[in-house]
Amino acid sequence: MKNAVLRPFAAFLTAFALLLAAPAFADALVDNVNGYTLREDGRLHRFTGMVIDDEGRVKQLLSRRDRRPERPRYLLDGRGRTLIPGLIDAHGHVMGLGMGALQLDLSDTNSLEEAQRRIAEYAAANPSPRWIVGRGWNQERWGLGRFPTAAELDAAAGGRPVWLERVDGHAGWASSAAMREAGITAASEAPAGGRIERVGGAADGAPSGVFVDAAMALVEQAVPPPLPVQRDRAFARAQEILLSNGLTAVADMGTGADDWNAIRRAGDEGRLHMRILSYASGIDDLVSVAGVRPTPWLYDGRLRMVGVKLYLDGALGSRGAWLKQPYRDAPDERGLPLVSDTVLKNLMSRAAMDRFQVAVHAIGDAANAELLAAIEDLSHTYEGDRRWRIEHAQIIDPADLPRFARNGIIASMQPVHQTSDMRMAEARMGLDRLQGAYAWRSMIDADVPLAFGSDFPVENPNPFHGLAAAISREDANGQPPGGWLPQQRLTLEQAFDAFTRGAAFAGFAEDRIGTLEPGRMADFLFIDRDIFELADQRQIRETQVLETWLAGRKVWERD
């Protein structure tokens, strides 16, 4: 009787032991592919098959002659299509992209009149909510020769409060109703690091409707914030756009606490299908989200708060970039340092002492010089692998270029800014002062770690546009032939490296993403052409993503 009772229990223990001893799954095999990845030495490696383990990591890359697993968990026939690692955008704004897709977008307008028509149509089609919020206007693209005015916005919006961010996010355009609700009058003063454009350019004139950099907060405090459900919809839309462009990971530069909560909700509900390296939008958000240490990886390595994003200056388009010499087209202006040297170093120290990574926006040559000096001072106190990041690093005095190679500074740059900005940059500064502008080749020659992104939604997030710009320095129309400052062109392998290994390294993620070497996550794309066999940058620019895979699972497919 005793043995009869114990026999079933013994059988259960035996079966349980066998279950523990057996692998959870057999390996997965992706075969018959035209595969490319980069090795740790930066060299391109080709393969025809890939074995993925049960944790979604690459176990082995196979050549045509290598033996395949006998009983894989699944066999995916790539049908000879080109397979590459998932691409990484080292600088973007996830919620900005999503909210922009749900709001009024003027980024493709070519004149003030066209923008006014678009605003009027949007106002008529969207009677609620009362505030109209959007982005994307660009007076340079319009050929306006000045900033737009509140009166021109009033004429299109029918008296409603309107707040529209410039394409670069460093200026805003407000209607008269918006300024009234924000309590702005002729007596209003711009905060440090900001500028209020005024009627007639007079220092005591009425605000004209455009607010630059820190002055934007005067209006923004009156704009109703998005509801959580709107943020959730915005994140879902942004994720779909990014995955469709072949981005399996992004560095989110300026994650607010509400943004972080929206991403966490997506993770909690199983809706997070990409990897996000978050950089908090200032020290307050950093403390409220992460406390006193960088967060561990969440949701199976899909989300982490890595560090903090700080601002030192504005942008060229709004003449907020801080320059060593006056603007050529505005001799009384040199741009705006948003914080003093002392405040900058205090903010950087506050993050660095808790081992958060520090990423600082610097566009003008004066801003970059100031930031390089701050890093040189702080590196003696905060030693070790800090990977200080300079975001954009657009206009550099050639004399300052060698300083980037010191102290492990990463140049986080966006190739598409060069093709968008080149004519405007010449007007702002003159070609003779741009020899260190968008200087990708100089950075690589100086052994500076280079990470590429797009700064979406300022630019299109499509990384193939960035690859094309990096190798040609020509725009989508092939202008100028041979490239703008062509000595700064890269090879395709170098540009590809900056969108994969370099972007992963910039976010302390090179141990898990960036390549398809064994041990890395199986994040990969199928694309419609072999980009490494193409000589024409326009063919690379037109590349289509067919499928996007994360950790060996398909997360997006083109219809």
Secondary structure per residue as TSV (DSSP state, phi and psi in degrees):
chain	resnum	aa	ss	phi	psi
A	1	M	-	360.0	-43.2
A	2	K	H	-62.6	-44.8
A	3	N	H	-63.9	-36.6
A	4	A	H	-64.2	-34.9
A	5	V	H	-72.5	-39.7
A	6	L	H	-79.2	-23.4
A	7	R	H	-58.6	-47.7
A	8	P	H	-62.1	-37.0
A	9	F	H	-67.0	-39.6
A	10	A	H	-64.4	-39.5
A	11	A	H	-63.2	-39.4
A	12	F	H	-62.7	-44.3
A	13	L	H	-62.6	-39.4
A	14	T	H	-63.8	-45.7
A	15	A	H	-64.1	-39.4
A	16	F	H	-64.7	-40.3
A	17	A	H	-63.9	-40.2
A	18	L	H	-64.8	-37.5
A	19	L	H	-63.7	-41.3
A	20	L	H	-67.8	-34.2
A	21	A	H	-75.0	-26.3
A	22	A	S	-83.2	148.0
A	23	P	-	-66.1	148.6
A	24	A	S	-63.6	-39.4
A	25	F	S	-143.9	156.9
A	26	A	-	-77.9	167.6
A	27	D	-	-67.8	151.5
A	28	A	E	-97.4	149.9
A	29	L	E	-127.3	125.7
A	30	V	E	-108.4	117.0
A	31	D	E	-128.9	167.4
A	32	N	E	59.1	53.0
A	33	V	E	-121.1	156.5
A	34	N	E	-98.2	81.2
A	35	G	E	-94.6	144.6
A	36	Y	E	-134.3	142.4
A	37	T	E	-152.5	172.1
A	38	L	E	-103.4	141.6
A	39	R	-	-79.9	173.2
A	40	E	T	-64.3	-24.8
A	41	D	T	-85.1	4.3
A	42	G	S	85.7	0.7
A	43	R	-	-84.8	147.8
A	44	L	E	-76.7	135.2
A	45	H	E	-124.4	134.0
A	46	R	E	-106.0	148.5
A	47	F	E	-151.8	164.3
A	48	T	E	-118.7	-9.4
A	49	G	E	-150.7	157.4
A	50	M	E	-143.0	130.1
A	51	V	E	-101.1	130.3
A	52	I	E	-118.2	131.7
A	53	D	-	-82.6	-178.9
A	54	D	T	-74.7	-6.6
A	55	E	T	-98.5	6.0
A	56	G	S	81.5	18.8
A	57	R	B	-102.5	152.6
A	58	V	E	-70.2	127.2
A	59	K	E	-99.6	-37.2
A	60	Q	E	-160.4	141.0
A	61	L	E	-102.1	137.5
A	62	L	E	-117.3	137.9
A	63	S	-	-88.4	175.9
A	64	R	T	-61.4	-29.8
A	65	R	T	-88.6	-12.6
A	66	D	S	-71.0	147.2
A	67	R	-	-73.2	138.4
A	68	R	-	-91.2	154.5
A	69	P	-	-57.8	144.3
A	70	E	S	-73.9	-41.2
A	71	R	S	-131.4	72.8
A	72	P	-	-69.8	155.1
A	73	R	S	-59.1	-42.1
A	74	Y	-	-149.9	154.6
A	75	L	E	-116.8	114.9
A	76	L	E	-102.1	118.8
A	77	D	E	-87.5	113.4
A	78	G	-	-75.7	-7.8
A	79	R	T	55.5	33.7
A	80	G	T	76.4	5.5
A	81	R	-	-72.0	158.4
A	82	T	E	-79.2	130.0
A	83	L	E	-120.5	130.6
A	84	I	E	-134.1	162.9
A	85	P	E	-60.5	150.9
A	86	G	-	-57.0	137.4
A	87	L	E	-85.6	155.3
A	88	I	E	-124.9	128.3
A	89	D	E	-96.1	114.9
A	90	A	E	-79.5	-4.8
A	91	H	E	-158.5	105.1
A	92	G	E	-149.8	178.6
A	93	H	-	-132.7	96.0
A	94	V	H	-62.2	-52.1
A	95	M	H	-70.9	-30.0
A	96	G	H	-62.3	-39.9
A	97	L	H	-64.5	-45.3
A	98	G	H	-67.8	-44.6
A	99	M	H	-65.7	-38.1
A	100	G	H	-61.9	-33.3
A	101	A	H	-71.8	-19.9
A	102	L	H	-102.2	-7.4
A	103	Q	S	-115.2	-173.5
A	104	L	E	-69.6	126.5
A	105	D	E	-121.7	118.6
A	106	L	-	-107.4	12.7
A	107	S	T	-66.0	-20.3
A	108	D	T	-103.1	10.9
A	109	T	-	-81.4	145.0
A	110	N	-	-112.3	0.8
A	111	S	S	-157.7	161.0
A	112	L	H	-60.7	-40.4
A	113	E	H	-63.7	-40.1
A	114	E	H	-65.1	-40.8
A	115	A	H	-62.7	-41.8
A	116	Q	H	-62.9	-40.7
A	117	R	H	-62.6	-42.3
A	118	R	H	-64.1	-41.0
A	119	I	H	-64.1	-44.5
A	120	A	H	-62.9	-41.5
A	121	E	H	-64.6	-41.5
A	122	Y	H	-65.2	-42.2
A	123	A	H	-62.3	-40.2
A	124	A	H	-68.8	-36.5
A	125	A	H	-82.2	-16.2
A	126	N	-	-129.9	77.3
A	127	P	-	-67.1	-19.9
A	128	S	-	-138.6	150.4
A	129	P	S	-67.9	168.0
A	130	R	S	-64.5	-41.6
A	131	W	S	-74.9	137.1
A	132	I	E	-103.8	122.6
A	133	V	E	-124.6	139.0
A	134	G	E	-169.1	-162.1
A	135	R	E	-161.6	176.4
A	136	G	E	105.3	-6.7
A	137	W	E	-68.7	150.4
A	138	N	-	-150.8	101.1
A	139	Q	H	-64.3	-23.9
A	140	E	H	-70.1	-44.5
A	141	R	H	-63.8	-33.9
A	142	W	H	-73.0	-14.8
A	143	G	T	67.5	30.6
A	144	L	-	-77.9	-31.1
A	145	G	S	76.1	6.1
A	146	R	S	-164.0	174.9
A	147	F	-	-80.8	150.9
A	148	P	-	-71.2	169.0
A	149	T	-	-120.4	163.3
A	150	A	H	-62.0	-37.8
A	151	A	H	-61.0	-38.6
A	152	E	H	-70.1	-29.6
A	153	L	H	-76.2	-39.8
A	154	D	H	-58.7	-38.8
A	155	A	H	-63.7	-27.3
A	156	A	H	-94.5	-29.1
A	157	A	H	-97.9	-2.6
A	158	G	T	64.7	34.8
A	159	G	T	85.0	3.0
A	160	R	-	-82.2	154.1
A	161	P	-	-70.1	128.7
A	162	V	E	-133.3	137.3
A	163	W	E	-136.7	116.8
A	164	L	E	-126.1	120.7
A	165	E	E	-77.7	143.5
A	166	R	E	-63.5	162.2
A	167	V	T	-56.4	-33.0
A	168	D	T	-89.0	-2.6
A	169	G	S	75.5	8.4
A	170	H	S	-109.3	12.9
A	171	A	E	-156.9	155.1
A	172	G	E	-132.8	151.4
A	173	W	E	-116.9	118.8
A	174	A	E	-114.6	145.1
A	175	S	-	-80.7	168.3
A	176	S	H	-62.1	-39.5
A	177	A	H	-63.9	-37.6
A	178	A	H	-65.1	-42.0
A	179	M	H	-66.5	-37.7
A	180	R	H	-62.3	-45.7
A	181	E	H	-67.4	-25.3
A	182	A	T	-86.7	-2.6
A	183	G	T	73.4	27.2
A	184	I	-	-91.2	130.2
A	185	T	-	-133.7	-177.8
A	186	A	T	-62.4	-23.1
A	187	A	T	-83.3	-8.8
A	188	S	-	-65.1	139.3
A	189	E	-	-113.3	145.2
A	190	A	-	-75.5	139.6
A	191	P	-	-70.9	167.5
A	192	A	T	-57.0	135.4
A	193	G	T	83.0	10.6
A	194	G	E	-134.2	167.1
A	195	R	E	-145.4	135.2
A	196	I	E	-102.8	118.6
A	197	E	E	-72.0	137.8
A	198	R	E	-124.9	153.7
A	199	V	G	-58.9	127.9
A	200	G	G	74.3	0.0
A	201	G	G	77.5	1.0
A	202	A	-	-72.3	141.0
A	203	A	T	-62.9	-28.5
A	204	D	T	-105.7	14.1
A	205	G	S	-76.4	167.1
A	206	A	-	-68.8	146.3
A	207	P	E	-57.5	133.0
A	208	S	E	-84.2	-15.0
A	209	G	E	121.2	-10.2
A	210	V	E	-111.2	133.0
A	211	F	E	-125.2	128.4
A	212	V	E	-107.6	133.3
A	213	D	E	50.4	-120.3
A	214	A	G	-60.2	-23.8
A	215	A	G	-70.2	-15.7
A	216	M	G	-60.3	-30.2
A	217	A	H	-62.3	-23.6
A	218	L	H	-61.2	-35.7
A	219	V	H	-90.3	-40.6
A	220	E	H	-59.4	-28.7
A	221	Q	T	-67.0	-17.4
A	222	A	T	-96.7	-11.7
A	223	V	S	-77.5	126.7
A	224	P	-	-59.9	129.8
A	225	P	-	-72.0	152.7
A	226	P	-	-63.9	146.0
A	227	L	-	-75.6	157.6
A	228	P	H	-53.4	-39.0
A	229	V	H	-65.8	-33.4
A	230	Q	H	-69.1	-38.5
A	231	R	H	-64.4	-39.5
A	232	D	H	-62.8	-42.3
A	233	R	H	-66.1	-38.9
A	234	A	H	-65.0	-42.1
A	235	F	H	-64.8	-42.7
A	236	A	H	-60.1	-41.0
A	237	R	H	-68.6	-41.9
A	238	A	H	-62.1	-44.1
A	239	Q	H	-61.1	-41.9
A	240	E	H	-62.2	-43.1
A	241	I	H	-62.7	-45.0
A	242	L	H	-66.7	-45.0
A	243	L	H	-63.8	-37.4
A	244	S	H	-67.4	-20.6
A	245	N	T	-96.4	6.4
A	246	G	T	85.6	17.2
A	247	L	E	-95.8	112.7
A	248	T	E	-95.0	-11.9
A	249	A	E	-150.0	146.4
A	250	V	E	-140.9	149.7
A	251	A	E	-94.0	114.2
A	252	D	E	-87.3	106.2
A	253	M	E	-91.7	91.3
A	254	G	E	115.7	49.9
A	255	T	E	-78.1	113.9
A	256	G	-	-78.9	167.3
A	257	A	H	-60.5	-40.8
A	258	D	H	-66.9	-36.4
A	259	D	H	-64.1	-45.5
A	260	W	H	-58.5	-42.3
A	261	N	H	-64.8	-37.0
A	262	A	H	-65.3	-41.2
A	263	I	H	-67.1	-39.6
A	264	R	H	-62.9	-39.4
A	265	R	H	-61.6	-40.9
A	266	A	H	-62.1	-41.4
A	267	G	H	-64.7	-43.3
A	268	D	H	-62.8	-32.4
A	269	E	T	-97.7	10.2
A	270	G	T	72.6	24.3
A	271	R	-	-106.6	9.0
A	272	L	-	-96.6	108.2
A	273	H	-	-116.2	18.6
A	274	M	S	-146.9	177.0
A	275	R	E	-106.5	133.6
A	276	I	E	-125.6	121.3
A	277	L	E	-99.0	108.0
A	278	S	E	-92.4	138.8
A	279	Y	E	-122.6	114.6
A	280	A	E	-61.9	150.3
A	281	S	S	-86.1	66.1
A	282	G	S	108.4	167.1
A	283	I	H	-64.7	-39.8
A	284	D	H	-61.4	-45.8
A	285	D	H	-66.5	-34.9
A	286	L	H	-61.5	-46.1
A	287	V	H	-67.3	-42.2
A	288	S	H	-67.6	-30.4
A	289	V	H	-90.2	-48.8
A	290	A	H	-107.9	-12.5
A	291	G	T	76.4	-123.7
A	292	V	T	-116.5	9.8
A	293	R	S	-147.5	150.4
A	294	P	-	-55.0	140.8
A	295	T	-	-71.5	152.3
A	296	P	-	-70.3	168.5
A	297	W	-	-64.8	134.9
A	298	L	B	-112.8	157.3
A	299	Y	T	53.9	55.4
A	300	D	T	56.1	44.1
A	301	G	T	78.9	28.8
A	302	R	T	-105.7	-11.7
A	303	L	E	-150.1	136.0
A	304	R	E	-155.5	138.6
A	305	M	E	-88.6	110.8
A	306	V	E	-94.1	-40.1
A	307	G	E	-169.0	-151.0
A	308	V	E	-132.5	145.8
A	309	K	E	-106.4	126.3
A	310	L	E	-119.5	161.9
A	311	Y	E	-121.0	134.7
A	312	L	S	-108.8	-33.8
A	313	D	-	-146.0	-172.4
A	314	G	-	-101.6	-140.2
A	315	A	-	-124.2	159.8
A	316	L	T	-64.4	-40.4
A	317	G	T	-60.0	-33.5
A	318	S	T	-102.3	11.0
A	319	R	T	55.1	36.0
A	320	G	-	-99.1	-12.8
A	321	A	S	-63.5	134.5
A	322	W	-	-87.9	116.2
A	323	L	-	-109.3	155.1
A	324	K	S	-72.0	-32.5
A	325	Q	S	-123.2	159.0
A	326	P	-	-60.5	156.5
A	327	Y	B	-62.6	137.3
A	328	R	T	-65.2	-35.3
A	329	D	T	-95.9	8.2
A	330	A	B	-155.0	77.6
A	331	P	T	-60.2	-15.2
A	332	D	T	-90.9	1.1
A	333	E	-	-121.7	143.1
A	334	R	-	-127.9	6.9
A	335	G	-	93.6	-173.9
A	336	L	-	-130.4	113.5
A	337	P	-	-72.0	122.6
A	338	L	S	-77.6	-23.6
A	339	V	S	-141.3	158.0
A	340	S	-	-75.8	166.2
A	341	D	H	-59.5	-40.6
A	342	T	H	-64.6	-45.9
A	343	V	H	-63.9	-42.2
A	344	L	H	-57.1	-50.0
A	345	K	H	-67.6	-32.7
A	346	N	H	-64.5	-43.2
A	347	L	H	-65.6	-43.1
A	348	M	H	-62.8	-40.4
A	349	S	H	-65.5	-40.4
A	350	R	H	-58.6	-39.3
A	351	A	H	-77.8	-43.9
A	352	A	H	-66.0	-33.2
A	353	M	T	-64.6	-24.6
A	354	D	T	-100.2	13.9
A	355	R	T	67.3	25.4
A	356	F	-	-80.5	146.1
A	357	Q	E	-75.7	144.3
A	358	V	E	-110.6	124.8
A	359	A	E	-123.0	124.5
A	360	V	E	-124.1	129.5
A	361	H	E	-73.2	122.1
A	362	A	E	-146.6	121.6
A	363	I	-	-112.3	-49.4
A	364	G	S	-74.2	160.7
A	365	D	H	-66.5	-33.1
A	366	A	H	-68.9	-40.5
A	367	A	H	-64.0	-43.2
A	368	N	H	-65.0	-40.3
A	369	A	H	-63.5	-42.5
A	370	E	H	-63.0	-42.1
A	371	L	H	-69.6	-40.3
A	372	L	H	-58.9	-41.1
A	373	A	H	-65.8	-39.3
A	374	A	H	-63.7	-43.3
A	375	I	H	-64.1	-41.0
A	376	E	H	-60.2	-39.4
A	377	D	H	-68.1	-45.2
A	378	L	H	-76.0	-25.7
A	379	S	T	-63.9	-21.0
A	380	H	T	-74.0	-26.4
A	381	T	T	-90.2	-42.5
A	382	Y	S	-107.8	87.0
A	383	E	-	-86.7	178.1
A	384	G	S	94.1	-167.7
A	385	D	S	-83.2	85.2
A	386	R	-	-91.3	-31.9
A	387	R	-	52.2	54.7
A	388	W	-	-54.2	135.0
A	389	R	E	-113.5	132.2
A	390	I	E	-108.3	114.7
A	391	E	E	-85.7	123.8
A	392	H	E	89.8	-58.7
A	393	A	-	44.9	48.8
A	394	Q	-	-80.8	-52.7
A	395	I	B	-110.9	108.9
A	396	I	-	-118.6	132.1
A	397	D	-	-64.4	124.5
A	398	P	G	-50.7	-29.4
A	399	A	G	-66.4	-21.9
A	400	D	G	-92.3	-11.1
A	401	L	G	-57.0	-42.9
A	402	P	G	-61.3	-21.4
A	403	R	G	-70.9	-20.5
A	404	F	G	-66.2	-28.1
A	405	A	G	-75.4	-10.9
A	406	R	G	-87.5	151.3
A	407	N	G	61.7	23.9
A	408	G	G	64.2	32.6
A	409	I	-	-72.9	133.9
A	410	I	E	-100.4	130.3
A	411	A	E	-92.1	106.5
A	412	S	E	-97.3	104.9
A	413	M	E	-126.1	165.1
A	414	Q	-	-130.6	103.4
A	415	P	H	-56.3	-35.7
A	416	V	H	-67.1	-20.7
A	417	H	H	-63.6	-35.7
A	418	Q	H	-63.1	-46.3
A	419	T	H	-70.8	-28.0
A	420	S	H	-78.5	-33.5
A	421	D	H	-98.6	-12.2
A	422	M	H	-56.3	-45.9
A	423	R	H	-69.3	-41.0
A	424	M	H	-65.5	-39.4
A	425	A	H	-62.4	-40.0
A	426	E	H	-62.9	-40.8
A	427	A	H	-66.6	-38.9
A	428	R	H	-70.1	-37.3
A	429	M	H	-126.8	-26.7
A	430	G	-	89.8	143.0
A	431	L	G	-62.3	-30.8
A	432	D	G	-65.8	-22.1
A	433	R	G	-98.4	11.5
A	434	L	-	-115.5	19.2
A	435	Q	T	-70.0	-17.3
A	436	G	T	-110.1	25.9
A	437	A	B	-93.1	133.7
A	438	Y	T	49.2	50.3
A	439	A	-	-91.6	66.9
A	440	W	H	-65.6	-46.4
A	441	R	H	-63.2	-40.3
A	442	S	H	-62.6	-37.8
A	443	M	H	-62.8	-47.3
A	444	I	H	-65.0	-42.4
A	445	D	H	-61.9	-27.9
A	446	A	T	-91.6	9.2
A	447	D	T	62.3	36.1
A	448	V	-	-89.8	127.3
A	449	P	-	-60.3	129.8
A	450	L	E	-116.9	128.7
A	451	A	E	-125.5	132.1
A	452	F	E	-109.2	147.6
A	453	G	-	-151.8	-159.2
A	454	S	-	-129.2	-17.2
A	455	D	-	63.6	32.1
A	456	F	T	-57.4	146.2
A	457	P	T	-87.9	9.9
A	458	V	S	-58.3	-40.5
A	459	E	S	-123.5	166.9
A	460	N	-	-63.2	133.9
A	461	P	-	-74.4	-3.0
A	462	N	-	-61.9	113.1
A	463	P	H	-70.4	-19.7
A	464	F	H	-70.9	-26.0
A	465	H	H	-66.3	-40.3
A	466	G	H	-66.7	-41.5
A	467	L	H	-60.8	-44.2
A	468	A	H	-62.9	-43.4
A	469	A	H	-65.0	-38.5
A	470	A	H	-66.1	-34.5
A	471	I	H	-89.3	-15.4
A	472	S	H	-121.1	-29.7
A	473	R	-	54.1	32.6
A	474	E	-	-115.4	152.5
A	475	D	-	-82.8	-172.3
A	476	A	T	-63.2	-21.8
A	477	N	T	-95.3	8.1
A	478	G	-	76.0	24.4
A	479	Q	-	-110.3	144.8
A	480	P	S	-75.0	147.1
A	481	P	T	-55.6	129.5
A	482	G	T	88.4	-12.4
A	483	G	-	98.5	153.8
A	484	W	S	-90.0	124.0
A	485	L	S	47.5	62.2
A	486	P	G	-64.1	-15.7
A	487	Q	G	-64.2	-12.6
A	488	Q	G	-97.7	7.8
A	489	R	-	-66.3	153.9
A	490	L	-	-113.8	163.3
A	491	T	-	-77.1	162.1
A	492	L	H	-62.6	-38.1
A	493	E	H	-62.7	-39.9
A	494	Q	H	-66.3	-43.3
A	495	A	H	-66.7	-41.2
A	496	F	H	-61.3	-39.4
A	497	D	H	-60.1	-41.5
A	498	A	H	-69.8	-25.3
A	499	F	T	-90.0	0.3
A	500	T	T	-129.9	-87.5
A	501	R	H	-60.3	-44.2
A	502	G	H	-64.1	-41.4
A	503	A	H	-68.6	-35.2
A	504	A	H	-66.6	-45.2
A	505	F	H	-61.0	-38.9
A	506	A	H	-62.3	-23.2
A	507	G	T	-110.5	21.9
A	508	F	T	54.6	38.5
A	509	A	-	-123.8	14.0
A	510	E	T	-68.7	-14.2
A	511	D	T	-80.5	-7.9
A	512	R	T	-130.9	-26.0
A	513	I	S	-137.0	171.8
A	514	G	S	110.0	-29.8
A	515	T	S	-138.7	174.1
A	516	L	-	-110.1	30.7
A	517	E	S	-72.3	154.3
A	518	P	T	-52.3	134.4
A	519	G	T	98.7	-20.1
A	520	R	S	-86.4	160.2
A	521	M	B	-67.8	144.1
A	522	A	-	-83.3	68.3
A	523	D	-	-98.8	116.6
A	524	F	E	-151.9	168.1
A	525	L	E	-127.2	149.9
A	526	F	E	-104.4	129.3
A	527	I	E	-121.9	165.5
A	528	D	S	-87.4	2.8
A	529	R	S	-157.0	160.8
A	530	D	-	-89.3	97.1
A	531	I	G	-65.4	-24.2
A	532	F	G	-81.7	-3.0
A	533	E	G	-108.4	8.6
A	534	L	-	-105.1	139.8
A	535	A	-	-102.0	-22.0
A	536	D	-	-91.3	120.4
A	537	Q	H	-60.2	-29.4
A	538	R	H	-69.8	-29.6
A	539	Q	H	-69.9	-36.9
A	540	I	H	-65.7	-42.6
A	541	R	H	-58.5	-33.2
A	542	E	T	-89.1	7.4
A	543	T	-	-56.6	137.5
A	544	Q	-	-110.6	135.1
A	545	V	E	-82.5	129.5
A	546	L	E	-94.2	-42.8
A	547	E	E	-146.6	147.1
A	548	T	E	-123.0	128.5
A	549	W	E	-122.5	140.0
A	550	L	E	-127.9	124.1
A	551	A	T	51.7	41.2
A	552	G	T	76.5	13.3
A	553	R	E	-124.5	135.2
A	554	K	E	-73.5	126.9
A	555	V	E	-116.7	-10.2
A	556	W	E	-157.8	143.9
A	557	E	E	-144.4	135.8
A	558	R	-	-70.8	135.9
A	559	D	-	-63.0	360.0
